[in-house]
Amino acid sequence: MSSARLKLRVSSLDGTRAVAAALARLCREGDVILLAGDLGSGKTAFAQGFGWALGVTEPITSPTFTLVHSYDTGGVKLHHADLYRLDQLSEVTDLALAELAEYHGIVLVEWGDVAESTFGDHLVVRLEVVDSDPDARVIEITSVGGAWSRRWAALHSAAAEWRKD
């Protein structure tokens, strides 16, 4: 599978939400976005910005214990999953996340990098706290497969203010 990479830097969790919103505006049905990063790196804040940009009006919280929350956006359905508590890859397969994307949805998966091999084309969004500034984050977006090849230039443009080349 081919891949492309984009590295960004934000100065706050609001910046994290803004990057997520910019990405959400480019997403379409069938997209899978895997969120990666340590505890407290901003995965849920990213999910909030992403969902709000799609039109989710209810509070977006991490689905750590329910595993998947689904939100009606008035258009495409957003499925927000959290794999933190899962111990085995077979448990991820049982959630059928790829199938949720196929049926008019976008799937956003916290701790998704642990099951990356189970997904076809997808984006990986890795969030890292900047040691010298606990409010700042480095956000690295990697496209895996060809699904984002036609949208990659638009993503570069949408994220220009946060680019870290």
C-alpha positions as CSV (number, residue, x, y, z in Angstrom):
1,M,0.0,0.0,0.0
2,S,1.2,3.5,-0.8
3,S,1.5,6.1,1.9
4,A,2.0,9.9,2.3
5,R,2.8,11.9,5.5
6,L,2.0,15.3,6.8
7,K,3.4,16.8,10.0
8,L,1.6,19.6,11.9
9,R,2.1,21.5,15.1
10,V,-0.6,23.2,17.2
11,S,-0.3,25.2,20.4
12,S,-3.4,24.1,22.2
13,L,-6.2,21.5,22.4
14,D,-8.4,24.0,20.5
15,G,-5.7,23.8,17.8
16,T,-6.1,20.0,17.9
17,R,-9.8,20.4,17.4
18,A,-9.3,22.8,14.5
19,V,-7.0,20.4,12.7
20,A,-9.6,17.7,13.2
21,A,-12.3,20.0,11.8
22,A,-10.2,20.7,8.7
23,L,-9.7,17.0,8.2
24,A,-13.4,16.2,8.8
25,R,-14.5,18.6,6.1
26,L,-12.5,16.5,3.6
27,C,-13.8,13.2,4.7
28,R,-16.5,11.2,2.9
29,E,-18.5,8.0,3.5
30,G,-16.3,5.0,3.9
31,D,-13.3,6.8,5.4
32,V,-11.5,5.2,8.4
33,I,-9.3,7.4,10.6
34,L,-7.1,5.7,13.3
35,L,-6.1,7.9,16.2
36,A,-2.8,7.1,17.9
37,G,-0.9,8.6,20.8
38,D,-0.3,8.2,24.5
39,L,-2.9,8.9,27.2
40,G,-3.6,12.6,27.4
41,S,-2.2,13.3,23.9
42,G,-5.6,14.7,22.6
43,K,-7.3,11.8,20.8
44,T,-10.7,12.6,22.3
45,A,-10.2,16.3,21.7
46,F,-9.5,15.5,18.1
47,A,-12.6,13.3,17.9
48,Q,-14.6,16.3,19.4
49,G,-13.4,18.7,16.7
50,F,-13.9,16.1,14.0
51,G,-17.5,15.4,15.1
52,W,-18.5,19.0,15.6
53,A,-17.3,19.9,12.1
54,L,-19.5,17.1,10.7
55,G,-22.5,18.5,12.6
56,V,-22.7,16.4,15.7
57,T,-24.4,18.5,18.4
58,E,-24.4,16.1,21.3
59,P,-21.3,15.8,23.6
60,I,-18.6,13.6,22.2
61,T,-16.8,11.5,24.8
62,S,-14.4,8.6,24.6
63,P,-16.3,5.3,24.2
64,T,-13.8,3.4,26.4
65,F,-16.4,1.2,28.0
66,T,-19.1,1.0,25.3
67,L,-16.4,0.6,22.6
68,V,-18.4,2.4,19.9
69,H,-20.6,5.5,19.9
70,S,-22.5,6.4,16.7
71,Y,-23.6,10.0,16.0
72,D,-26.1,11.2,13.5
73,T,-24.7,14.3,11.7
74,G,-27.7,15.0,9.5
75,G,-25.7,13.4,6.6
76,V,-23.0,10.8,7.0
77,K,-23.0,8.8,10.2
78,L,-20.0,9.1,12.5
79,H,-18.9,6.0,14.4
80,H,-16.4,6.7,17.2
81,A,-14.6,3.7,18.6
82,D,-12.1,3.2,21.4
83,L,-9.9,0.1,21.3
84,Y,-8.0,0.9,24.6
85,R,-9.7,-2.0,26.6
86,L,-9.4,-4.7,23.9
87,D,-6.8,-7.3,24.4
88,Q,-6.9,-9.3,21.2
89,L,-7.1,-8.5,17.5
90,S,-10.1,-10.9,17.2
91,E,-12.1,-8.5,19.5
92,V,-11.5,-5.7,17.0
93,T,-12.7,-7.9,14.2
94,D,-15.8,-8.6,16.1
95,L,-16.6,-4.9,16.2
96,A,-16.9,-4.9,12.4
97,L,-15.6,-1.3,12.2
98,A,-14.7,-1.5,8.5
99,E,-18.3,-2.6,7.8
100,L,-19.6,0.5,9.6
101,A,-17.6,2.6,7.2
102,E,-19.0,0.8,4.2
103,Y,-22.6,1.5,5.2
104,H,-22.7,5.3,4.8
105,G,-20.4,6.1,7.7
106,I,-17.0,7.5,8.7
107,V,-15.2,5.6,11.4
108,L,-12.9,7.3,13.9
109,V,-10.9,4.9,16.1
110,E,-9.0,5.9,19.2
111,W,-6.1,3.6,19.9
112,G,-6.7,2.4,16.3
113,D,-3.0,1.9,15.6
114,V,-3.1,-1.3,17.6
115,A,-5.3,-2.9,15.0
116,E,-4.0,-1.1,11.9
117,S,-3.5,-4.3,10.0
118,T,-7.2,-5.1,10.1
119,F,-8.1,-2.0,8.0
120,G,-7.6,-1.4,4.3
121,D,-7.2,2.2,3.1
122,H,-7.1,4.6,6.1
123,L,-5.5,7.6,7.7
124,V,-3.4,7.4,10.9
125,V,-3.4,10.5,13.0
126,R,-0.7,10.3,15.6
127,L,-0.8,12.9,18.4
128,E,2.2,13.7,20.6
129,V,2.5,16.2,23.5
130,V,5.4,18.6,22.9
131,D,7.8,18.1,26.0
132,S,8.7,21.8,26.2
133,D,5.0,22.9,26.0
134,P,2.4,20.6,27.5
135,D,-0.4,22.5,25.7
136,A,1.2,22.0,22.3
137,R,0.9,18.9,20.1
138,V,2.6,17.5,17.1
139,I,0.1,15.8,14.8
140,E,1.3,13.5,12.1
141,I,-1.2,12.4,9.5
142,T,-0.3,9.4,7.4
143,S,-2.3,8.1,4.5
144,V,-2.2,4.4,3.9
145,G,-3.5,3.1,0.6
146,G,-4.9,5.2,-2.3
147,A,-8.2,6.4,-0.9
148,W,-6.7,9.8,0.0
149,S,-4.5,10.3,-3.1
150,R,-7.0,12.7,-4.8
151,R,-7.6,14.6,-1.5
152,W,-4.1,14.8,-0.3
153,A,-3.3,18.2,-1.9
154,A,-6.6,19.6,-0.4
155,L,-5.5,18.3,3.0
156,H,-2.1,20.1,2.6
157,S,-3.9,23.3,1.8
158,A,-6.5,23.0,4.7
159,A,-3.7,22.4,7.2
160,A,-1.2,25.0,5.9
161,E,-1.3,27.2,9.0
162,W,-0.2,24.2,11.1
163,R,2.4,22.7,8.7
164,K,5.7,21.8,10.3
165,D,8.1,21.1,7.4
